Amino acid sequence: MPPIAKKYGRVPLPFIETNHVRPLSIWTALLNRNYVRPELRAITYAVGDEMNRKYPGTVINYMDANFPFRDGFPLLPHISHNDGRKLDVAFHYIDKATGKRSNGNPSPIGYGGSEPPRKGEPDRPSRCTSNWQYSYMYGWMPLSDRLAFDQARTQDMINAFIKQKGIKTLYLEPHLKKRLHLTSKKIRLHACYSVRHDDHVHVQL
């Protein structure tokens, strides 16, 4: 696939941990859902290095990116992952039993392990109930109960992507934007015909 990807200006994200970046699920790479523009790979490596310096041992777990094919080739079920400019990145978590930072994820694929709104926070999922796909992975995905959302590391990771000049847009649920005290205009509101973004952050060039 790399020769085909090169023709369309895309490079693979790593199969195994490289520059503190790895696939959350190896199937993402095996199914060729891990291709991005060279600039986005470089940015992801830079964020991985920054996070590992601040939190030794931390890695960036990437999720779906794009196929290695021409622009417009869909990466189902995603709407916009079709040009090498988009990447989903998993949140960070803490091991409840030890209180230590973990590189694991409650979900085997990253999706479905949502961090839902708390009382007093914006509740967009409840406003998008007429769109079946918005929360279709929430509630049925088998999840581990040994991990808790790591607010500090997730906040720092998102801010690290925000400060990268090449990153133009991030999608994150409004309740997490508020909880993590994120104010950047790069964080935008996605439509209800998308899927909820409280189990990952979407970054794009």
N, C-alpha and C positions, 0 to 999 in steps of 0.2 A: 503493500500500500504506500510506503513512503515515496516511491517514484511518481505515483499518480498524484499524491498530495502535493508534491513539489510543483507539479504543473499548475496547480490551482493556488499556489502560494500558502500552503499550510504545512505545519510540522506537528509531529505527535508529542503529546505530553508523555512523561515516562511511564513504562510498565512497572518499574520498581522505584523505590525512593531515590530521587535525584535532586540535589539542591533543596532538600527538605520538602519536596513535593512528591506526592504519590497518589495513585487512584484509590478511592475509598473501597471500590470493588474492582477486582482484577478483570471482571467481565466488561467493564467500561472500555478498557484497553483492548481486550480480546475481540470485542465486537466493533472495533474501529470507531468508537464514539468519543475519541480523545484527541481530535485534531483541531488546531487553532492557528491563527496567524503567528508568525515568528515574534512579533511585538508582544502579543498577549502571553506567549510562553515566557519571554524574558521578564515581563512584569510579574508573572506568577512566581518565577524563581526568585526575583528580588524580594517579594513579599515573604516567601518562605524563608529566605536568609534573614530578613529583618525579624520575623517572629521567633526564629530559632536563637538569635542573639539575645532577644529580650526574655524568652522563655526556653532555656536549653532543653532540647529533646522534642520540641514541638515540630510537627509537620503540618503542611497544608494538604488536606484530603480533597482532591477534586472529584467532581461528579461528571455529569454529562457536559460535553463540549460540542463538537460538530463532527460530521463525517468528513473524509478526505476528498470529497468530490466537488463538483462545480458549485458556484453560488446558486442558491435556490433549492438545492437538493435537501429535502426535509429530514430532520432527525426527530421522528415521531417518539413521544406524543408532543414534543415541543413545537411552539408556533414559530419561534424566531431563530433557533439554533441552525442556521443554514448558510452561514457565510464565513465561518472561522473566527468571528469576532466576539462570540459569546462563550461564557463558561459559568457553570454552577459550582460553588465551593461550599463545603460542609462547615457547619459551626464547630466550635470547640466544646469539650465536656470535661467534667471532673468525676473521678471515681468516688461514689458515695461512701464506700466502705473505708477507703484510705484517706480521702480528702485530697489526693494527689491529682495532678493534671493527667489527663488521658488523651491518647490519640485515637481512641475508639469512637464509635457512633452507636446510638440506640437502634438505628435501622441498618439492616444488612446492605442496603443500597443508598442510604442517606436520605432518601425521600420518605415521607410519611411520619417521621419522628418530630412532629411539630412542637414548637414552644408556643402554646396558645396565649391569647390575650388574658390579662389579669383584670380584676375589677378596677374600673377607672381608666383603663387604657382603650384606645381606639379598637373597635372590634369589626374589622372589615370582613372576616370570614362569615359573620352572621348576616352581613349585607349582601353577600354573594351566593346565598343559598339557592337561588333560582338557576344558577349555572352549575350543573352537576359535576363538571370536571374540576372546579375550583378546589374542592376538598376531597377529591375522589381517592387519594392515597391516605387520607387521615382517618384513623379509627380501625383499619383492618390490617395494616402492616404489622408483622410480628416485631415487637420492640423489646430491647433489654431494659430492665428497670434498675440497673446498677449504675447508671450514669446520670449526672445532673448538668444542666446548661451552665457553661462557663462564660459568664457575662463579660468578665474583664478581658479574657483573651479574644473572644469573638469581637468585642468592641475594638480592640487594638488591630485585629486583622482587617476588619472592614475599613478602619481609618487608614491603614497602610495601603489598601487598594485605592481609596479615595484620593490620597495625595499623589498617586502616580498620574502624571499628566496625560498619559495615553488612555486612561480609563475615563470614559465620557458618561456612562450610565450604570447605576446599580439598582436592582429591584430588591426591596425588603418590605415586609409587612409594616404598616404604620405603627403598630403597638411596639414592635421591637426597635424601630427608629426612635420612638419616644423613650423606651426603657434604657436604651444604650446611649442616650443623649447625643444622637447624631443629627447634625444640622446642615450637612452639605446639600447643595442643590443638585448634586449628581444623583442623589437617591430619589427615584421617581416612583410615582404610583402606577401600578400595572392594572390592567383591566380585569373585570370579573371573568372574562372568557379565557384568562390565563389560569395558572395554578397558584396556590398560596405559597408565599415565600417566608414561612416561619420555621422551615427546617433546613434552609440553605440561603445563601445570598447569590444573586445573579450579577455577574460583572461583565461589562462589554466595552469594546473599543469605540 
